[in-house]
């Protein structure tokens, strides 16, 4: 299983590839869309991993926030 750092490095590499595709002449529109979708998927996967890794800290260790309120916030973040 990939670490968060590995996932971030993969996303950076994908973004660099998009940057090159956009900067060069004629566009490969399908290739560009495929790469953008891959980045979107990778970002969603990274977000899920970070939230899962930090869930206990972010949700359960907060004394000032109710668990119900924090669950609602996390659900809203995940669904956007």
C-alpha positions, 0 to 999 in steps of 0.5 A: 500500500502506498504512503501519503508521500508516494501518492503526493509524488505520483500526483505531482508527476501527473500534474507535471505531465499535464503541464507539458501537454498543455505547453506543447503544440497540438493538444491530445484532448483525449489524453489530457482528459484521461490524465485529468481524471487520473489526477482527480481519482488520485486526489480523492484517494489521497484525501481518503487516506489522510482522513483515515490516518488522521481520523482519530486525531481529528475527530475523537481527540477534539474536546471542544467539538461533539463527535456528531458535529465532526462526523458531519463536517468530515462527510461534507468534506468527503462528498465535495 
